[in-house]
Amino acid sequence: MIYVNGDEHQDAATVAALLERLGFGEQARGVAVALDGEVVPRSQWRSAQLLPGTRVEVVGAIQGG
C-alpha cells in the first residue's frame, strides 16, 4: 500500500505507472510529484520506485484569475 495525497492506493512500481493509473500521462503539464517530501524531477518518473508505505504527493497547477 502507498499513500497518495493522504489516501491509500494499491502499490505501483514507479511514479510514471502511478500517474498513468491516476489519469495523468507522462506529458502532463503543470504536475509535480514528491516522494516522502522530496520532489522527483520529471526525468526520473520512469525510474523512481514506489516502495510499500511511500507517501506520494501529486500536485497540479491551476489556471485562473
mmCIF file of the N, C-alpha and C atoms, coordinates in Angstrom:
data_MODEL
# 
_entry.id   MODEL 
# 
loop_
_atom_site.group_PDB 
_atom_site.id 
_atom_site.type_symbol 
_atom_site.label_atom_id 
_atom_site.label_alt_id 
_atom_site.label_comp_id 
_atom_site.label_asym_id 
_atom_site.label_entity_id 
_atom_site.label_seq_id 
_atom_site.pdbx_PDB_ins_code 
_atom_site.Cartn_x 
_atom_site.Cartn_y 
_atom_site.Cartn_z 
_atom_site.occupancy 
_atom_site.B_iso_or_equiv 
_atom_site.pdbx_formal_charge 
_atom_site.auth_seq_id 
_atom_site.auth_comp_id 
_atom_site.auth_asym_id 
_atom_site.auth_atom_id 
_atom_site.pdbx_PDB_model_num 
ATOM 1   N N  . MET A 1 1  ? 0.850  -1.181 0.000   1.00 0.00 ? 1  MET A N  1 
ATOM 2   C CA . MET A 1 1  ? 0.000  0.000  0.000   1.00 0.00 ? 1  MET A CA 1 
ATOM 3   C C  . MET A 1 1  ? 0.897  1.245  0.000   1.00 0.00 ? 1  MET A C  1 
ATOM 4   N N  . ILE A 1 2  ? 0.557  2.198  -0.835  1.00 0.00 ? 2  ILE A N  1 
ATOM 5   C CA . ILE A 1 2  ? 1.204  3.503  -0.822  1.00 0.00 ? 2  ILE A CA 1 
ATOM 6   C C  . ILE A 1 2  ? 0.138  4.544  -0.498  1.00 0.00 ? 2  ILE A C  1 
ATOM 7   N N  . TYR A 1 3  ? 0.572  5.739  -0.194  1.00 0.00 ? 3  TYR A N  1 
ATOM 8   C CA . TYR A 1 3  ? -0.355 6.820  0.160   1.00 0.00 ? 3  TYR A CA 1 
ATOM 9   C C  . TYR A 1 3  ? -0.178 7.949  -0.837  1.00 0.00 ? 3  TYR A C  1 
ATOM 10  N N  . VAL A 1 4  ? -1.273 8.314  -1.506  1.00 0.00 ? 4  VAL A N  1 
ATOM 11  C CA . VAL A 1 4  ? -1.250 9.377  -2.498  1.00 0.00 ? 4  VAL A CA 1 
ATOM 12  C C  . VAL A 1 4  ? -2.141 10.498 -2.000  1.00 0.00 ? 4  VAL A C  1 
ATOM 13  N N  . ASN A 1 5  ? -1.518 11.642 -1.750  1.00 0.00 ? 5  ASN A N  1 
ATOM 14  C CA . ASN A 1 5  ? -2.235 12.801 -1.211  1.00 0.00 ? 5  ASN A CA 1 
ATOM 15  C C  . ASN A 1 5  ? -3.057 12.406 0.018   1.00 0.00 ? 5  ASN A C  1 
ATOM 16  N N  . GLY A 1 6  ? -2.484 11.517 0.841   1.00 0.00 ? 6  GLY A N  1 
ATOM 17  C CA . GLY A 1 6  ? -3.106 11.117 2.090   1.00 0.00 ? 6  GLY A CA 1 
ATOM 18  C C  . GLY A 1 6  ? -4.049 9.934  2.005   1.00 0.00 ? 6  GLY A C  1 
ATOM 19  N N  . ASP A 1 7  ? -4.381 9.468  0.803   1.00 0.00 ? 7  ASP A N  1 
ATOM 20  C CA . ASP A 1 7  ? -5.300 8.342  0.627   1.00 0.00 ? 7  ASP A CA 1 
ATOM 21  C C  . ASP A 1 7  ? -4.527 7.072  0.280   1.00 0.00 ? 7  ASP A C  1 
ATOM 22  N N  . GLU A 1 8  ? -5.005 5.935  0.791   1.00 0.00 ? 8  GLU A N  1 
ATOM 23  C CA . GLU A 1 8  ? -4.374 4.658  0.478   1.00 0.00 ? 8  GLU A CA 1 
ATOM 24  C C  . GLU A 1 8  ? -4.648 4.259  -0.968  1.00 0.00 ? 8  GLU A C  1 
ATOM 25  N N  . HIS A 1 9  ? -3.620 3.739  -1.635  1.00 0.00 ? 9  HIS A N  1 
ATOM 26  C CA . HIS A 1 9  ? -3.725 3.252  -3.003  1.00 0.00 ? 9  HIS A CA 1 
ATOM 27  C C  . HIS A 1 9  ? -2.947 1.953  -3.113  1.00 0.00 ? 9  HIS A C  1 
ATOM 28  N N  . GLN A 1 10 ? -3.331 1.145  -4.089  1.00 0.00 ? 10 GLN A N  1 
ATOM 29  C CA . GLN A 1 10 ? -2.571 -0.065 -4.366  1.00 0.00 ? 10 GLN A CA 1 
ATOM 30  C C  . GLN A 1 10 ? -1.173 0.322  -4.829  1.00 0.00 ? 10 GLN A C  1 
ATOM 31  N N  . ASP A 1 11 ? -0.232 -0.566 -4.560  1.00 0.00 ? 11 ASP A N  1 
ATOM 32  C CA . ASP A 1 11 ? 1.147  -0.312 -4.969  1.00 0.00 ? 11 ASP A CA 1 
ATOM 33  C C  . ASP A 1 11 ? 1.248  -0.103 -6.475  1.00 0.00 ? 11 ASP A C  1 
ATOM 34  N N  . ALA A 1 12 ? 2.176  0.717  -6.876  1.00 0.00 ? 12 ALA A N  1 
ATOM 35  C CA . ALA A 1 12 ? 2.547  0.902  -8.276  1.00 0.00 ? 12 ALA A CA 1 
ATOM 36  C C  . ALA A 1 12 ? 4.068  0.812  -8.319  1.00 0.00 ? 12 ALA A C  1 
ATOM 37  N N  . ALA A 1 13 ? 4.614  0.354  -9.410  1.00 0.00 ? 13 ALA A N  1 
ATOM 38  C CA . ALA A 1 13 ? 6.054  0.136  -9.495  1.00 0.00 ? 13 ALA A CA 1 
ATOM 39  C C  . ALA A 1 13 ? 6.845  1.443  -9.525  1.00 0.00 ? 13 ALA A C  1 
ATOM 40  N N  . THR A 1 14 ? 6.350  2.404  -10.290 1.00 0.00 ? 14 THR A N  1 
ATOM 41  C CA . THR A 1 14 ? 7.091  3.653  -10.474 1.00 0.00 ? 14 THR A CA 1 
ATOM 42  C C  . THR A 1 14 ? 6.140  4.850  -10.411 1.00 0.00 ? 14 THR A C  1 
ATOM 43  N N  . VAL A 1 15 ? 6.726  6.025  -10.334 1.00 0.00 ? 15 VAL A N  1 
ATOM 44  C CA . VAL A 1 15 ? 5.926  7.253  -10.371 1.00 0.00 ? 15 VAL A CA 1 
ATOM 45  C C  . VAL A 1 15 ? 5.152  7.326  -11.679 1.00 0.00 ? 15 VAL A C  1 
ATOM 46  N N  . ALA A 1 16 ? 5.790  7.001  -12.796 1.00 0.00 ? 16 ALA A N  1 
ATOM 47  C CA . ALA A 1 16 ? 5.115  7.058  -14.098 1.00 0.00 ? 16 ALA A CA 1 
ATOM 48  C C  . ALA A 1 16 ? 3.909  6.126  -14.131 1.00 0.00 ? 16 ALA A C  1 
ATOM 49  N N  . ALA A 1 17 ? 4.059  4.912  -13.598 1.00 0.00 ? 17 ALA A N  1 
ATOM 50  C CA . ALA A 1 17 ? 2.945  3.955  -13.569 1.00 0.00 ? 17 ALA A CA 1 
ATOM 51  C C  . ALA A 1 17 ? 1.805  4.478  -12.705 1.00 0.00 ? 17 ALA A C  1 
ATOM 52  N N  . LEU A 1 18 ? 2.132  5.078  -11.577 1.00 0.00 ? 18 LEU A N  1 
ATOM 53  C CA . LEU A 1 18 ? 1.098  5.640  -10.699 1.00 0.00 ? 18 LEU A CA 1 
ATOM 54  C C  . LEU A 1 18 ? 0.360  6.767  -11.396 1.00 0.00 ? 18 LEU A C  1 
ATOM 55  N N  . LEU A 1 19 ? 1.087  7.676  -12.027 1.00 0.00 ? 19 LEU A N  1 
ATOM 56  C CA . LEU A 1 19 ? 0.443  8.804  -12.705 1.00 0.00 ? 19 LEU A CA 1 
ATOM 57  C C  . LEU A 1 19 ? -0.463 8.328  -13.827 1.00 0.00 ? 19 LEU A C  1 
ATOM 58  N N  . GLU A 1 20 ? -0.033 7.289  -14.533 1.00 0.00 ? 20 GLU A N  1 
ATOM 59  C CA . GLU A 1 20 ? -0.878 6.717  -15.589 1.00 0.00 ? 20 GLU A CA 1 
ATOM 60  C C  . GLU A 1 20 ? -2.171 6.172  -14.986 1.00 0.00 ? 20 GLU A C  1 
ATOM 61  N N  . ARG A 1 21 ? -2.052 5.486  -13.862 1.00 0.00 ? 21 ARG A N  1 
ATOM 62  C CA . ARG A 1 21 ? -3.227 4.929  -13.172 1.00 0.00 ? 21 ARG A CA 1 
ATOM 63  C C  . ARG A 1 21 ? -4.164 6.037  -12.704 1.00 0.00 ? 21 ARG A C  1 
ATOM 64  N N  . LEU A 1 22 ? -3.587 7.188  -12.326 1.00 0.00 ? 22 LEU A N  1 
ATOM 65  C CA . LEU A 1 22 ? -4.395 8.306  -11.835 1.00 0.00 ? 22 LEU A CA 1 
ATOM 66  C C  . LEU A 1 22 ? -4.978 9.157  -12.968 1.00 0.00 ? 22 LEU A C  1 
ATOM 67  N N  . GLY A 1 23 ? -4.630 8.814  -14.220 1.00 0.00 ? 23 GLY A N  1 
ATOM 68  C CA . GLY A 1 23 ? -5.184 9.541  -15.353 1.00 0.00 ? 23 GLY A CA 1 
ATOM 69  C C  . GLY A 1 23 ? -4.304 10.651 -15.887 1.00 0.00 ? 23 GLY A C  1 
ATOM 70  N N  . PHE A 1 24 ? -3.077 10.725 -15.408 1.00 0.00 ? 24 PHE A N  1 
ATOM 71  C CA . PHE A 1 24 ? -2.118 11.700 -15.921 1.00 0.00 ? 24 PHE A CA 1 
ATOM 72  C C  . PHE A 1 24 ? -1.173 10.970 -16.864 1.00 0.00 ? 24 PHE A C  1 
ATOM 73  N N  . GLY A 1 25 ? -0.930 11.521 -18.026 1.00 0.00 ? 25 GLY A N  1 
ATOM 74  C CA . GLY A 1 25 ? 0.062  10.938 -18.920 1.00 0.00 ? 25 GLY A CA 1 
ATOM 75  C C  . GLY A 1 25 ? 1.434  11.459 -18.550 1.00 0.00 ? 25 GLY A C  1 
ATOM 76  N N  . GLU A 1 26 ? 2.459  10.855 -19.122 1.00 0.00 ? 26 GLU A N  1 
ATOM 77  C CA . GLU A 1 26 ? 3.819  11.319 -18.846 1.00 0.00 ? 26 GLU A CA 1 
ATOM 78  C C  . GLU A 1 26 ? 4.039  12.742 -19.333 1.00 0.00 ? 26 GLU A C  1 
ATOM 79  N N  . GLN A 1 27 ? 3.267  13.161 -20.306 1.00 0.00 ? 27 GLN A N  1 
ATOM 80  C CA . GLN A 1 27 ? 3.430  14.501 -20.844 1.00 0.00 ? 27 GLN A CA 1 
ATOM 81  C C  . GLN A 1 27 ? 2.545  15.525 -20.134 1.00 0.00 ? 27 GLN A C  1 
ATOM 82  N N  . ALA A 1 28 ? 1.936  15.118 -19.025 1.00 0.00 ? 28 ALA A N  1 
ATOM 83  C CA . ALA A 1 28 ? 1.050  16.023 -18.278 1.00 0.00 ? 28 ALA A CA 1 
ATOM 84  C C  . ALA A 1 28 ? 1.808  17.296 -17.911 1.00 0.00 ? 28 ALA A C  1 
ATOM 85  N N  . ARG A 1 29 ? 1.198  18.407 -18.215 1.00 0.00 ? 29 ARG A N  1 
ATOM 86  C CA . ARG A 1 29 ? 1.825  19.702 -17.916 1.00 0.00 ? 29 ARG A CA 1 
ATOM 87  C C  . ARG A 1 29 ? 1.308  20.215 -16.580 1.00 0.00 ? 29 ARG A C  1 
ATOM 88  N N  . GLY A 1 30 ? 2.160  20.918 -15.857 1.00 0.00 ? 30 GLY A N  1 
ATOM 89  C CA . GLY A 1 30 ? 1.756  21.533 -14.607 1.00 0.00 ? 30 GLY A CA 1 
ATOM 90  C C  . GLY A 1 30 ? 1.604  20.556 -13.461 1.00 0.00 ? 30 GLY A C  1 
ATOM 91  N N  . VAL A 1 31 ? 2.243  19.386 -13.538 1.00 0.00 ? 31 VAL A N  1 
ATOM 92  C CA . VAL A 1 31 ? 2.148  18.382 -12.490 1.00 0.00 ? 31 VAL A CA 1 
ATOM 93  C C  . VAL A 1 31 ? 3.505  18.238 -11.815 1.00 0.00 ? 31 VAL A C  1 
ATOM 94  N N  . ALA A 1 32 ? 3.497  18.169 -10.494 1.00 0.00 ? 32 ALA A N  1 
ATOM 95  C CA . ALA A 1 32 ? 4.717  17.928 -9.724  1.00 0.00 ? 32 ALA A CA 1 
ATOM 96  C C  . ALA A 1 32 ? 4.458  16.765 -8.777  1.00 0.00 ? 32 ALA A C  1 
ATOM 97  N N  . VAL A 1 33 ? 5.518  15.998 -8.503  1.00 0.00 ? 33 VAL A N  1 
ATOM 98  C CA . VAL A 1 33 ? 5.408  14.817 -7.653  1.00 0.00 ? 33 VAL A CA 1 
ATOM 99  C C  . VAL A 1 33 ? 6.503  14.863 -6.594  1.00 0.00 ? 33 VAL A C  1 
ATOM 100 N N  . ALA A 1 34 ? 6.132  14.524 -5.359  1.00 0.00 ? 34 ALA A N  1 
ATOM 101 C CA . ALA A 1 34 ? 7.108  14.397 -4.271  1.00 0.00 ? 34 ALA A CA 1 
ATOM 102 C C  . ALA A 1 34 ? 6.925  13.032 -3.630  1.00 0.00 ? 34 ALA A C  1 
ATOM 103 N N  . LEU A 1 35 ? 8.033  12.389 -3.313  1.00 0.00 ? 35 LEU A N  1 
ATOM 104 C CA . LEU A 1 35 ? 8.030  11.119 -2.588  1.00 0.00 ? 35 LEU A CA 1 
ATOM 105 C C  . LEU A 1 35 ? 8.613  11.356 -1.208  1.00 0.00 ? 35 LEU A C  1 
ATOM 106 N N  . ASP A 1 36 ? 7.831  11.085 -0.190  1.00 0.00 ? 36 ASP A N  1 
ATOM 107 C CA . ASP A 1 36 ? 8.259  11.288 1.191   1.00 0.00 ? 36 ASP A CA 1 
ATOM 108 C C  . ASP A 1 36 ? 8.891  12.667 1.385   1.00 0.00 ? 36 ASP A C  1 
ATOM 109 N N  . GLY A 1 37 ? 8.274  13.674 0.748   1.00 0.00 ? 37 GLY A N  1 
ATOM 110 C CA . GLY A 1 37 ? 8.697  15.064 0.939   1.00 0.00 ? 37 GLY A CA 1 
ATOM 111 C C  . GLY A 1 37 ? 9.791  15.546 0.003   1.00 0.00 ? 37 GLY A C  1 
ATOM 112 N N  . GLU A 1 38 ? 10.306 14.685 -0.882  1.00 0.00 ? 38 GLU A N  1 
ATOM 113 C CA . GLU A 1 38 ? 11.360 15.071 -1.817  1.00 0.00 ? 38 GLU A CA 1 
ATOM 114 C C  . GLU A 1 38 ? 10.792 15.135 -3.227  1.00 0.00 ? 38 GLU A C  1 
ATOM 115 N N  . VAL A 1 39 ? 10.936 16.283 -3.884  1.00 0.00 ? 39 VAL A N  1 
ATOM 116 C CA . VAL A 1 39 ? 10.433 16.446 -5.249  1.00 0.00 ? 39 VAL A CA 1 
ATOM 117 C C  . VAL A 1 39 ? 11.201 15.515 -6.185  1.00 0.00 ? 39 VAL A C  1 
ATOM 118 N N  . VAL A 1 40 ? 10.457 14.863 -7.076  1.00 0.00 ? 40 VAL A N  1 
ATOM 119 C CA . VAL A 1 40 ? 11.043 13.966 -8.068  1.00 0.00 ? 40 VAL A CA 1 
ATOM 120 C C  . VAL A 1 40 ? 11.008 14.665 -9.425  1.00 0.00 ? 40 VAL A C  1 
ATOM 121 N N  . PRO A 1 41 ? 12.172 14.914 -10.025 1.00 0.00 ? 41 PRO A N  1 
ATOM 122 C CA . PRO A 1 41 ? 12.177 15.539 -11.347 1.00 0.00 ? 41 PRO A CA 1 
ATOM 123 C C  . PRO A 1 41 ? 11.457 14.663 -12.370 1.00 0.00 ? 41 PRO A C  1 
ATOM 124 N N  . ARG A 1 42 ? 10.800 15.288 -13.300 1.00 0.00 ? 42 ARG A N  1 
ATOM 125 C CA . ARG A 1 42 ? 10.064 14.574 -14.351 1.00 0.00 ? 42 ARG A CA 1 
ATOM 126 C C  . ARG A 1 42 ? 10.964 13.558 -15.059 1.00 0.00 ? 42 ARG A C  1 
ATOM 127 N N  . SER A 1 43 ? 12.218 13.880 -15.222 1.00 0.00 ? 43 SER A N  1 
ATOM 128 C CA . SER A 1 43 ? 13.150 12.973 -15.913 1.00 0.00 ? 43 SER A CA 1 
ATOM 129 C C  . SER A 1 43 ? 13.354 11.664 -15.156 1.00 0.00 ? 43 SER A C  1 
ATOM 130 N N  . GLN A 1 44 ? 12.951 11.617 -13.891 1.00 0.00 ? 44 GLN A N  1 
ATOM 131 C CA . GLN A 1 44 ? 13.125 10.414 -13.073 1.00 0.00 ? 44 GLN A CA 1 
ATOM 132 C C  . GLN A 1 44 ? 11.813 9.676  -12.805 1.00 0.00 ? 44 GLN A C  1 
ATOM 133 N N  . TRP A 1 45 ? 10.705 10.121 -13.361 1.00 0.00 ? 45 TRP A N  1 
ATOM 134 C CA . TRP A 1 45 ? 9.412  9.490  -13.093 1.00 0.00 ? 45 TRP A CA 1 
ATOM 135 C C  . TRP A 1 45 ? 9.399  8.026  -13.493 1.00 0.00 ? 45 TRP A C  1 
ATOM 136 N N  . ARG A 1 46 ? 10.048 7.670  -14.594 1.00 0.00 ? 46 ARG A N  1 
ATOM 137 C CA . ARG A 1 46 ? 10.042 6.265  -15.040 1.00 0.00 ? 46 ARG A CA 1 
ATOM 138 C C  . ARG A 1 46 ? 10.904 5.374  -14.157 1.00 0.00 ? 46 ARG A C  1 
ATOM 139 N N  . SER A 1 47 ? 11.907 5.928  -13.510 1.00 0.00 ? 47 SER A N  1 
ATOM 140 C CA . SER A 1 47 ? 12.826 5.109  -12.719 1.00 0.00 ? 47 SER A CA 1 
ATOM 141 C C  . SER A 1 47 ? 12.577 5.202  -11.212 1.00 0.00 ? 47 SER A C  1 
ATOM 142 N N  . ALA A 1 48 ? 11.846 6.206  -10.756 1.00 0.00 ? 48 ALA A N  1 
ATOM 143 C CA . ALA A 1 48 ? 11.612 6.387  -9.317  1.00 0.00 ? 48 ALA A CA 1 
ATOM 144 C C  . ALA A 1 48 ? 10.678 5.292  -8.798  1.00 0.00 ? 48 ALA A C  1 
ATOM 145 N N  . GLN A 1 49 ? 11.200 4.402  -7.978  1.00 0.00 ? 49 GLN A N  1 
ATOM 146 C CA . GLN A 1 49 ? 10.461 3.265  -7.447  1.00 0.00 ? 49 GLN A CA 1 
ATOM 147 C C  . GLN A 1 49 ? 9.565  3.684  -6.281  1.00 0.00 ? 49 GLN A C  1 
ATOM 148 N N  . LEU A 1 50 ? 8.405  3.058  -6.195  1.00 0.00 ? 50 LEU A N  1 
ATOM 149 C CA . LEU A 1 50 ? 7.469  3.292  -5.096  1.00 0.00 ? 50 LEU A CA 1 
ATOM 150 C C  . LEU A 1 50 ? 7.444  2.040  -4.231  1.00 0.00 ? 50 LEU A C  1 
ATOM 151 N N  . LEU A 1 51 ? 7.981  2.146  -3.048  1.00 0.00 ? 51 LEU A N  1 
ATOM 152 C CA . LEU A 1 51 ? 8.007  1.031  -2.106  1.00 0.00 ? 51 LEU A CA 1 
ATOM 153 C C  . LEU A 1 51 ? 6.771  1.083  -1.225  1.00 0.00 ? 51 LEU A C  1 
ATOM 154 N N  . PRO A 1 52 ? 6.350  -0.055 -0.678  1.00 0.00 ? 52 PRO A N  1 
ATOM 155 C CA . PRO A 1 52 ? 5.203  -0.042 0.239   1.00 0.00 ? 52 PRO A CA 1 
ATOM 156 C C  . PRO A 1 52 ? 5.430  0.983  1.359   1.00 0.00 ? 52 PRO A C  1 
ATOM 157 N N  . GLY A 1 53 ? 4.388  1.753  1.634   1.00 0.00 ? 53 GLY A N  1 
ATOM 158 C CA . GLY A 1 53 ? 4.458  2.774  2.669   1.00 0.00 ? 53 GLY A CA 1 
ATOM 159 C C  . GLY A 1 53 ? 4.912  4.138  2.181   1.00 0.00 ? 53 GLY A C  1 
ATOM 160 N N  . THR A 1 54 ? 5.320  4.232  0.908   1.00 0.00 ? 54 THR A N  1 
ATOM 161 C CA . THR A 1 54 ? 5.756  5.517  0.364   1.00 0.00 ? 54 THR A CA 1 
ATOM 162 C C  . THR A 1 54 ? 4.608  6.512  0.403   1.00 0.00 ? 54 THR A C  1 
ATOM 163 N N  . ARG A 1 55 ? 4.927  7.734  0.778   1.00 0.00 ? 55 ARG A N  1 
ATOM 164 C CA . ARG A 1 55 ? 3.942  8.814  0.777   1.00 0.00 ? 55 ARG A CA 1 
ATOM 165 C C  . ARG A 1 55 ? 4.214  9.687  -0.447  1.00 0.00 ? 55 ARG A C  1 
ATOM 166 N N  . VAL A 1 56 ? 3.221  9.720  -1.327  1.00 0.00 ? 56 VAL A N  1 
ATOM 167 C CA . VAL A 1 56 ? 3.339  10.435 -2.599  1.00 0.00 ? 56 VAL A CA 1 
ATOM 168 C C  . VAL A 1 56 ? 2.411  11.653 -2.552  1.00 0.00 ? 56 VAL A C  1 
ATOM 169 N N  . GLU A 1 57 ? 2.934  12.778 -2.978  1.00 0.00 ? 57 GLU A N  1 
ATOM 170 C CA . GLU A 1 57 ? 2.111  13.969 -3.145  1.00 0.00 ? 57 GLU A CA 1 
ATOM 171 C C  . GLU A 1 57 ? 2.133  14.333 -4.620  1.00 0.00 ? 57 GLU A C  1 
ATOM 172 N N  . VAL A 1 58 ? 0.968  14.450 -5.208  1.00 0.00 ? 58 VAL A N  1 
ATOM 173 C CA . VAL A 1 58 ? 0.838  14.854 -6.612  1.00 0.00 ? 58 VAL A CA 1 
ATOM 174 C C  . VAL A 1 58 ? 0.055  16.154 -6.608  1.00 0.00 ? 58 VAL A C  1 
ATOM 175 N N  . VAL A 1 59 ? 0.672  17.180 -7.178  1.00 0.00 ? 59 VAL A N  1 
ATOM 176 C CA . VAL A 1 59 ? 0.014  18.486 -7.232  1.00 0.00 ? 59 VAL A CA 1 
ATOM 177 C C  . VAL A 1 59 ? -0.010 18.970 -8.665  1.00 0.00 ? 59 VAL A C  1 
ATOM 178 N N  . GLY A 1 60 ? -1.037 19.723 -8.986  1.00 0.00 ? 60 GLY A N  1 
ATOM 179 C CA . GLY A 1 60 ? -1.171 20.286 -10.321 1.00 0.00 ? 60 GLY A CA 1 
ATOM 180 C C  . GLY A 1 60 ? -1.437 21.768 -10.260 1.00 0.00 ? 60 GLY A C  1 
ATOM 181 N N  . ALA A 1 61 ? -0.862 22.482 -11.205 1.00 0.00 ? 61 ALA A N  1 
ATOM 182 C CA . ALA A 1 61 ? -1.093 23.916 -11.304 1.00 0.00 ? 61 ALA A CA 1 
ATOM 183 C C  . ALA A 1 61 ? -2.515 24.149 -11.822 1.00 0.00 ? 61 ALA A C  1 
ATOM 184 N N  . ILE A 1 62 ? -3.149 25.177 -11.314 1.00 0.00 ? 62 ILE A N  1 
ATOM 185 C CA . ILE A 1 62 ? -4.499 25.544 -11.736 1.00 0.00 ? 62 ILE A CA 1 
ATOM 186 C C  . ILE A 1 62 ? -4.427 26.937 -12.344 1.00 0.00 ? 62 ILE A C  1 
ATOM 187 N N  . GLN A 1 63 ? -5.011 27.060 -13.503 1.00 0.00 ? 63 GLN A N  1 
ATOM 188 C CA . GLN A 1 63 ? -5.001 28.338 -14.190 1.00 0.00 ? 63 GLN A CA 1 
ATOM 189 C C  . GLN A 1 63 ? -6.285 29.083 -13.865 1.00 0.00 ? 63 GLN A C  1 
ATOM 190 N N  . GLY A 1 64 ? -6.177 30.351 -13.669 1.00 0.00 ? 64 GLY A N  1 
ATOM 191 C CA . GLY A 1 64 ? -7.376 31.126 -13.389 1.00 0.00 ? 64 GLY A CA 1 
ATOM 192 C C  . GLY A 1 64 ? -7.023 32.550 -13.039 1.00 0.00 ? 64 GLY A C  1 
ATOM 193 N N  . GLY A 1 65 ? -8.021 33.281 -12.623 1.00 0.00 ? 65 GLY A N  1 
ATOM 194 C CA . GLY A 1 65 ? -7.760 34.690 -12.374 1.00 0.00 ? 65 GLY A CA 1 
ATOM 195 C C  . GLY A 1 65 ? -8.284 35.147 -11.071 1.00 0.00 ? 65 GLY A C  1 
# 
